[in-house]
Amino acid sequence: MTTHLPVTPAWTCGGCGADWPCQTRRCELRAEYQRAPVSLALYLAAQLVDAAQDLSHVPAGHLHHRFLGWTR
């Protein structure tokens, strides 16, 4: 079980304090969803929707890059 889960409403990492998803969690997610990249994108898109409500002051493009841009 990972300690790198989001702490809301700030959307920081509970394991290292970085913006979530942090580098460690990204690596974990890549491994977990290795055979299901579309499922990973759907999971992160759902997280993005939740984060956008909490982080309304953060530009949408930044949130998109943070949550989905690294999955390519």
N, C-alpha and C positions, 0 to 999 in steps of 0.2 A: 504494500500500500504506500502510495506516495504522500509526502508531506507538502508537495508543491501544488496545493489547491488554492483557488482564488479566495481572497478575503474581501468580501463586499462591505460597503459600497465603493471602496477605493479601488477594487480590482488589482490588488497587489498579491504577491505570492506569499502564502503562509509558511513556506519553507525557507525562502531566501530574502523576501522583501522587495524583489524586483517587480516590475510591471508583469501582470499575468496575461498570457502564458509566458513564463520565464524560459530561458534556454534549456534548463533541465527538463521542465515539463514538456517543452516542444519535442525534445529527444524521446521522452517517454511516450508521448502521444504518437510520434512517428512509428515507434516500435509496436505499440498497441494496435494501431490501425494500418499496419504495413500492407495487409491484403485488402483493405477497405478504404481507399482514399476518399471516396465519395461520402462514406459515413463520417469520416474525420471532418470533412468540410461542413457537413450538416450539423455535427455536434458543435463545431466552432462558430458556425453561423448563429445557432441558438444562443450560445454564450455571448456573442456580439450583440444580439438584440437586448439581452438582459443588461449588458454593460452599458449600452447606449442610453438606457434609461437612467442609470446611476451616474454616468459620466457625460451628461448633456453639454458640459462646457468644453469637451474635447472634440475637435473637428472629426466628422464622420470618416474622412479619408484616412486619418491617422488610426482610428479604431479599426477600419477595414484592413489596413496594412498590418497592424499589431495582431489581430485575431486570425486573419485569413491569408495575408500576403506571403507569409513564409511557407505555406503548404505546397507551393508549386514545385 
